[in-house]
Amino acid sequence: MAVADFTDRSLTELLSLAGPPAFVMGAGRGIGRAIAVRMAGAGAELVLAGLDAGELRTVATEISSRHERKAWTVATDPAQPAAAAACVSDAIRPAGRLDILVNSAGIFPAQGALDIADENGDRVLAVNLRAAFVAAREFARHLEGRKAPGAIVNIASVSAIKSAGNAAHYVASKHGMAGLTKSMAEEFGKSGIRVVALAPTLIETPGIEALVGTSPEVPPRCAPMARHCRSAARACPTMSRGSLSSLPAISPASSAASRSPSMAATRRVSAGQFPARRAGFPIAVARRRQPAYRCRRRRKSAG
């Protein structure tokens, strides 16, 4: 089943985001940067927040020159609760008002649970989860004060649905992001504030490049990740080809993770056996089995 590719089309052909500026956390690089640039292509003006002021200025310059949209920058450390709260106020000041928040700040250090230092685990949870909570809370207060509707988009991960080795702190943060999204959606929905989450799989970003590396020799702990990248490249021919897609083939027997249902699903997708949107989502398998389980349970209780 072919998946439509709109990456080469201007978003103005598909939708319009002209109006009050959007606020993108983690806009300096990776997914956050790509989201900010694409939103500018749809007519949005942006407030960009991130750790590196230089990276933010580069993105703002690209938005201004390529899409002729305004872009303001707010340098902040999302791991600090006070800074995460203050950056929302700092974003509102130049823009006047905000209607969209994208929580894309995140870090992904691969480390075994037995090796994670307390400060490293705390930082992952602070950046990936607490900063999103604080930013969403302050943004919702801003909307409530204006009696205005709005939208919060949280960037979660497939790790919010399935587990992964050597990333207990990251997986915990993304499961937390899923729960945060559900709870806030229920609480804020009555005020006209939509809260949704996106759950991407591995994306070719500077962070993933640094983790996996470009060497032909893939570290054992990165082997499942390398396989994910190659499978994604095969499933999506329009994916940009870089060092990730050129990683060497790894034998399925080289890692226990390769035998997981999610990995098997990814391999089936790469072979084109069912749509790519199901890749890496073992929950689909659980849902297919659930009705049969319920039937057996009812028959047992009836007997």
Secondary structure as the mmCIF struct_conf table of DSSP 4:
data_model
#
loop_
_struct_conf.conf_type_id
_struct_conf.id
_struct_conf.beg_label_comp_id
_struct_conf.beg_label_asym_id
_struct_conf.beg_label_seq_id
_struct_conf.end_label_comp_id
_struct_conf.end_label_asym_id
_struct_conf.end_label_seq_id
TURN_TY1_P TURN_TY1_P1 THR A 7 ASP A 8
BEND BEND1 ARG A 9 ARG A 9
HELX_RH_3T_P HELX_RH_3T_P1 LEU A 11 GLU A 13
TURN_TY1_P TURN_TY1_P2 LEU A 14 LEU A 14
BEND BEND2 GLY A 19 PRO A 20
HELX_LH_PP_P HELX_LH_PP_P1 PRO A 21 PRO A 21
STRN STRN1 ALA A 22 MET A 25
TURN_TY1_P TURN_TY1_P3 GLY A 26 GLY A 28
BEND BEND3 ARG A 29 ARG A 29
HELX_RH_AL_P HELX_RH_AL_P1 GLY A 30 GLY A 41
TURN_TY1_P TURN_TY1_P4 ALA A 42 GLY A 43
STRN STRN2 LEU A 46 GLY A 50
BEND BEND4 LEU A 51 LEU A 51
HELX_RH_AL_P HELX_RH_AL_P2 ALA A 53 HIS A 67
STRN STRN3 ALA A 71 ALA A 75
TURN_TY1_P TURN_TY1_P5 PRO A 78 ALA A 79
BEND BEND5 GLN A 80 GLN A 80
HELX_RH_AL_P HELX_RH_AL_P3 PRO A 81 ALA A 95
BEND BEND6 GLY A 96 GLY A 96
BEND BEND7 ASP A 99 ASP A 99
STRN STRN4 ILE A 100 ASN A 103
TURN_TY1_P TURN_TY1_P6 ALA A 113 ASP A 115
HELX_RH_AL_P HELX_RH_AL_P4 ASP A 118 LEU A 125
HELX_RH_PI_P HELX_RH_PI_P1 ALA A 126 ARG A 130
HELX_RH_AL_P HELX_RH_AL_P5 ALA A 131 ARG A 146
TURN_TY1_P TURN_TY1_P7 LYS A 147 LYS A 147
STRN STRN5 GLY A 150 ILE A 155
HELX_RH_3T_P HELX_RH_3T_P2 VAL A 158 ALA A 160
TURN_TY1_P TURN_TY1_P8 ILE A 161 ILE A 161
BEND BEND8 LYS A 162 LYS A 162
TURN_TY1_P TURN_TY1_P9 GLY A 165 ASN A 166
HELX_RH_AL_P HELX_RH_AL_P6 ALA A 168 PHE A 188
HELX_RH_3T_P HELX_RH_3T_P3 GLY A 189 SER A 191
TURN_TY1_P TURN_TY1_P10 GLY A 192 GLY A 192
STRN STRN6 ILE A 193 LEU A 198
HELX_RH_AL_P HELX_RH_AL_P7 PRO A 206 VAL A 212
BEND BEND9 THR A 214 GLU A 217
HELX_RH_3T_P HELX_RH_3T_P4 PRO A 220 CYS A 222
HELX_RH_AL_P HELX_RH_AL_P8 ALA A 223 ALA A 235
TURN_TY1_P TURN_TY1_P11 PRO A 237 THR A 238
BEND BEND10 MET A 239 MET A 239
HELX_LH_PP_P HELX_LH_PP_P2 SER A 240 ARG A 241
TURN_TY1_P TURN_TY1_P12 SER A 243 SER A 246
HELX_LH_PP_P HELX_LH_PP_P3 LEU A 247 ALA A 249
HELX_RH_3T_P HELX_RH_3T_P5 PRO A 252 SER A 254
HELX_RH_3T_P HELX_RH_3T_P6 ALA A 256 ARG A 259
BEND BEND11 SER A 260 SER A 260
HELX_RH_AL_P HELX_RH_AL_P9 PRO A 261 SER A 270
TURN_TY1_P TURN_TY1_P13 ALA A 271 GLY A 272
BEND BEND12 GLN A 273 PHE A 274
HELX_RH_3T_P HELX_RH_3T_P7 ALA A 276 ARG A 278
TURN_TY1_P TURN_TY1_P14 ALA A 279 GLY A 280
TURN_TY1_P TURN_TY1_P15 PRO A 282 PRO A 282
HELX_RH_AL_P HELX_RH_AL_P10 ILE A 283 ALA A 302
#
